Structure formats: structure tokens, C-alpha cells
């Protein structure tokens, strides 16, 4: 069983592998769709994924 943080890392990596340099744009579009649908839990989840993606692709951003 994985922790929610481990799941977010795995999701960020999978999205990066699928979308490459456009992964952040794809996540932003997903957040917008979820926000329009009123899915606050989904918005929060994808914001967490976005934070993990940022750490994956930006050297020196891992805390």
C-alpha cells in the first residue's frame, strides 16, 4: 500500500512520461476542468501532483 504522497509522485511521473514538456499545461487544464465542475478534492489532488511535477523537472527544487 502506498501513501498519498507516494501516489502523487507516481502520478506526476506518469503524467510527465505521457505528456513530456507539456505535462504542466495538461495538469493546469485538468485543474481548470475540475474547478469548473466544482470538484475541490480533485483540484487539490492535481495541485499536489503539479507540485511534485515541478520538483521532478526543476533542478534543485526538491525540498
MMTF fields as JSON, N, C-alpha, C and O atoms, coordinates in Angstrom:
{
  "mmtfVersion": "1.0.0",
  "mmtfProducer": "UNKNOWN",
  "numBonds": 251,
  "numAtoms": 252,
  "numGroups": 63,
  "numChains": 1,
  "numModels": 1,
  "chainsPerModel": [1],
  "groupsPerChain": [63],
  "chainIdList": ["A"],
  "bondAtomList": [4, 2, 8, 6, 12, 10, 16, 14, 20, 18, 24, 22, 28, 26, 32, 30, 36, 34, 40, 38, 44, 42, 48, 46, 52, 50, 56, 54, 60, 58, 64, 62, 68, 66, 72, 70, 76, 74, 80, 78, 84, 82, 88, 86, 92, 90, 96, 94, 100, 98, 104, 102, 108, 106, 112, 110, 116, 114, 120, 118, 124, 122, 128, 126, 132, 130, 136, 134, 140, 138, 144, 142, 148, 146, 152, 150, 156, 154, 160, 158, 164, 162, 168, 166, 172, 170, 176, 174, 180, 178, 184, 182, 188, 186, 192, 190, 196, 194, 200, 198, 204, 202, 208, 206, 212, 210, 216, 214, 220, 218, 224, 222, 228, 226, 232, 230, 236, 234, 240, 238, 244, 242, 248, 246],
  "bondOrderList": [1, 1, 1, 1, 1, 1, 1, 1, 1, 1, 1, 1, 1, 1, 1, 1, 1, 1, 1, 1, 1, 1, 1, 1, 1, 1, 1, 1, 1, 1, 1, 1, 1, 1, 1, 1, 1, 1, 1, 1, 1, 1, 1, 1, 1, 1, 1, 1, 1, 1, 1, 1, 1, 1, 1, 1, 1, 1, 1, 1, 1, 1],
  "groupList": [{"groupName": "UNK", "atomNameList": ["N", "CA", "C", "O"], "elementList": ["N", "C", "C", "O"], "formalChargeList": [0, 0, 0, 0], "bondAtomList": [1, 0, 2, 1, 3, 2], "bondOrderList": [1, 1, 2], "singleLetterCode": "X", "chemCompType": "L-PEPTIDE LINKING"}],
  "groupTypeList": [0, 0, 0, 0, 0, 0, 0, 0, 0, 0, 0, 0, 0, 0, 0, 0, 0, 0, 0, 0, 0, 0, 0, 0, 0, 0, 0, 0, 0, 0, 0, 0, 0, 0, 0, 0, 0, 0, 0, 0, 0, 0, 0, 0, 0, 0, 0, 0, 0, 0, 0, 0, 0, 0, 0, 0, 0, 0, 0, 0, 0, 0, 0],
  "groupIdList": [1, 2, 3, 4, 5, 6, 7, 8, 9, 10, 11, 12, 13, 14, 15, 16, 17, 18, 19, 20, 21, 22, 23, 24, 25, 26, 27, 28, 29, 30, 31, 32, 33, 34, 35, 36, 37, 38, 39, 40, 41, 42, 43, 44, 45, 46, 47, 48, 49, 50, 51, 52, 53, 54, 55, 56, 57, 58, 59, 60, 61, 62, 63],
  "secStructList": [7, 7, 7, 2, 2, 2, 2, 2, 2, 2, 2, 2, 2, 2, 2, 2, 2, 2, 2, 4, 4, 4, 2, 2, 2, 2, 2, 2, 2, 2, 2, 2, 2, 2, 2, 2, 6, 6, 7, 2, 2, 2, 2, 2, 2, 2, 2, 2, 2, 2, 2, 2, 2, 2, 2, 2, 2, 1, 6, 6, 7, 7, 7],
  "xCoordList": [0.843, 0.0, 0.894, 1.95, 0.468, 1.254, 0.62, -0.59, 1.456, 0.95, 0.417, 0.779, -0.433, -0.9, 0.259, 0.199, 1.309, 2.457, 3.148, 3.529, 3.308, 3.91, 3.038, 3.553, 1.727, 0.82, 0.975, 0.969, 1.113, 1.268, 2.565, 2.596, 3.649, 4.905, 4.731, 5.177, 4.083, 3.877, 3.005, 3.269, 1.971, 1.089, 1.842, 1.695, 2.643, 3.415, 4.372, 4.495, 5.041, 5.97, 5.239, 5.704, 4.101, 3.326, 2.839, 2.894, 2.367, 1.897, 3.057, 2.903, 4.211, 5.381, 5.781, 6.115, 5.748, 6.103, 5.112, 5.502, 3.841, 2.82, 2.843, 2.627, 3.107, 2.938, 4.231, 4.233, 5.315, 6.609, 6.583, 6.065, 7.152, 7.271, 5.922, 5.865, 4.851, 3.516, 2.753, 1.56, 3.419, 2.763, 2.149, 1.022, 2.879, 2.358, 1.115, 0.167, 1.121, -0.053, -1.233, -2.367, -0.965, -2.033, -2.637, -3.856, -1.781, -2.269, -3.083, -4.136, -2.606, -3.346, -4.735, -5.709, -4.827, -6.133, -7.031, -8.235, -6.438, -7.203, -7.717, -8.869, -6.875, -7.288, -8.452, -9.425, -8.346, -9.42, -10.719, -11.777, -10.659, -11.861, -12.489, -13.707, -11.657, -12.16, -12.752, -13.764, -12.125, -12.651, -14.015, -14.929, -14.148, -15.44, -16.524, -17.7, -16.121, -17.064, -17.364, -18.231, -16.649, -16.858, -16.231, -16.636, -15.253, -14.587, -13.361, -12.239, -13.58, -12.473, -11.431, -10.243, -11.854, -10.897, -10.018, -8.814, -10.616, -9.847, -8.868, -7.735, -9.309, -8.424, -7.224, -6.084, -7.474, -6.385, -5.426, -4.208, -5.974, -5.124, -4.205, -3.005, -4.759, -3.936, -2.985, -1.945, -3.308, -2.342, -1.157, -0.009, -1.442, -0.359, 0.496, 1.722, -0.151, 0.583, 1.448, 2.598, 0.897, 1.657, 2.902, 3.966, 2.771, 3.929, 5.006, 6.196, 4.586, 5.556, 6.205, 7.41, 5.403, 5.948, 6.994, 8.052, 6.701, 7.65, 8.971, 10.045, 8.89, 10.113, 10.863, 12.091, 10.12, 10.769, 11.517, 12.605, 10.946, 11.514, 12.408, 13.128, 12.373, 13.208, 14.374, 14.177, 15.579, 16.745, 16.819, 16.619, 17.109, 17.273, 15.992, 16.034, 14.832, 13.574, 13.085, 12.112, 13.728, 13.318, 13.681, 14.802, 12.697, 12.897, 13.292, 13.5],
  "yCoordList": [-1.17, 0.0, 1.24, 1.25, 2.275, 3.492, 4.635, 4.665, 5.564, 6.764, 7.717, 7.586, 8.664, 9.647, 10.396, 10.688, 10.706, 11.399, 10.53, 11.02, 9.246, 8.337, 8.239, 8.168, 8.235, 8.203, 9.456, 9.367, 10.627, 11.875, 11.87, 12.334, 11.341, 11.229, 10.326, 10.659, 9.194, 8.251, 8.873, 8.702, 9.593, 10.248, 11.325, 11.435, 12.112, 13.154, 12.548, 13.053, 11.481, 10.824, 10.245, 10.38, 9.602, 9.027, 10.11, 9.934, 11.224, 12.324, 12.912, 13.25, 13.034, 13.541, 12.588, 13.029, 11.32, 10.344, 10.379, 10.188, 10.622, 10.662, 11.972, 11.977, 13.083, 14.397, 15.184, 16.239, 14.692, 15.352, 16.802, 17.128, 17.674, 19.088, 19.79, 20.905, 19.165, 19.761, 19.241, 19.51, 18.51, 17.927, 19.0, 18.844, 20.076, 21.137, 21.779, 22.11, 21.953, 22.52, 21.559, 21.984, 20.279, 19.289, 19.297, 19.242, 19.366, 19.402, 20.671, 20.622, 21.798, 23.055, 22.968, 23.455, 22.356, 22.184, 21.27, 21.498, 20.254, 19.327, 20.046, 19.862, 20.859, 21.632, 22.555, 22.661, 23.216, 24.111, 23.349, 23.815, 22.194, 21.379, 20.944, 20.999, 20.518, 20.085, 21.254, 21.101, 22.412, 23.6, 23.989, 24.319, 23.95, 24.267, 23.276, 23.63, 22.043, 21.009, 21.074, 20.353, 21.936, 22.059, 20.951, 20.71, 20.282, 19.166, 19.675, 19.602, 20.182, 20.771, 19.731, 20.045, 18.508, 17.452, 17.12, 16.908, 17.078, 16.825, 17.939, 17.689, 19.18, 20.326, 20.213, 20.395, 19.916, 19.805, 18.672, 18.826, 17.551, 16.416, 16.812, 16.54, 17.454, 17.811, 18.962, 19.082, 19.803, 20.813, 20.129, 20.541, 19.093, 18.333, 17.63, 17.595, 17.076, 16.435, 17.465, 17.187, 18.658, 19.733, 20.091, 20.331, 20.126, 20.436, 19.36, 19.67, 18.099, 17.011, 17.084, 16.869, 17.39, 17.525, 18.631, 18.472, 19.74, 20.847, 20.388, 20.753, 19.606, 19.099, 18.13, 18.054, 17.39, 16.452, 17.159, 16.733, 18.233, 18.826, 20.031, 20.462, 20.582, 21.759, 21.354, 21.002, 21.403, 21.05, 21.916, 23.13, 21.269, 21.975, 22.351, 23.051, 21.908, 22.305, 21.3, 21.577, 20.145, 19.158, 19.691, 20.138, 19.628, 20.191, 19.14, 19.447],
  "zCoordList": [0.0, 0.0, 0.0, 0.632, -0.706, -0.845, -0.069, 0.152, 0.334, 0.989, -0.09, -1.259, 0.29, -0.698, -1.365, -2.56, -0.606, -1.207, -2.255, -3.318, -1.958, -2.942, -4.193, -5.309, -4.007, -5.151, -6.007, -7.235, -5.374, -6.128, -6.928, -8.068, -6.324, -7.07, -8.293, -9.39, -8.09, -9.197, -10.282, -11.472, -9.87, -10.843, -11.621, -12.838, -10.922, -11.594, -12.616, -13.732, -12.239, -13.152, -14.359, -15.49, -14.125, -15.229, -16.188, -17.405, -15.646, -16.494, -17.285, -18.458, -16.651, -17.367, -18.491, -19.59, -18.227, -19.269, -20.432, -21.584, -20.139, -21.197, -21.981, -23.193, -21.287, -21.91, -22.076, -22.71, -21.523, -21.696, -21.25, -20.182, -22.085, -21.743, -21.598, -21.08, -22.043, -21.924, -20.711, -20.568, -19.85, -18.678, -17.777, -17.306, -17.538, -16.662, -17.273, -16.559, -18.579, -19.266, -19.152, -18.93, -19.303, -19.199, -17.795, -17.637, -16.783, -15.401, -15.163, -14.527, -15.665, -15.492, -16.115, -15.54, -17.278, -17.918, -17.093, -16.981, -16.529, -15.672, -14.428, -14.036, -13.811, -12.638, -13.002, -12.256, -14.147, -14.589, -14.79, -14.367, -15.423, -15.637, -14.321, -14.154, -13.403, -12.102, -11.321, -10.638, -11.423, -10.738, -11.297, -10.542, -12.612, -13.239, -12.835, -12.747, -12.593, -12.183, -10.687, -10.194, -9.967, -8.529, -7.706, -6.569, -8.274, -7.592, -6.832, -7.333, -5.642, -4.886, -4.477, -4.416, -4.198, -3.85, -5.06, -4.917, -6.231, -7.45, -7.744, -8.155, -7.532, -7.727, -6.795, -7.222, -5.536, -4.572, -4.953, -4.862, -5.374, -5.776, -6.923, -6.879, -7.953, -9.099, -8.791, -9.44, -7.827, -7.38, -6.698, -6.869, -5.934, -5.301, -6.355, -6.247, -7.365, -8.457, -9.169, -9.508, -9.397, -10.051, -9.245, -9.815, -7.935, -7.083, -7.224, -7.27, -7.293, -7.462, -8.84, -8.977, -9.862, -11.208, -11.243, -11.852, -10.597, -10.548, -9.932, -10.411, -8.893, -8.247, -9.157, -9.115, -9.981, -10.906, -12.018, -12.405, -12.534, -13.742, -13.492, -14.393, -12.282, -11.987, -11.093, -9.93, -11.633, -10.819, -9.565, -9.613, -8.455, -7.203, -6.51, -5.498, -7.02, -6.397, -5.36, -4.658, -5.245, -4.25, -2.871, -2.629, -1.974, -0.647, 0.345, 1.519]
}
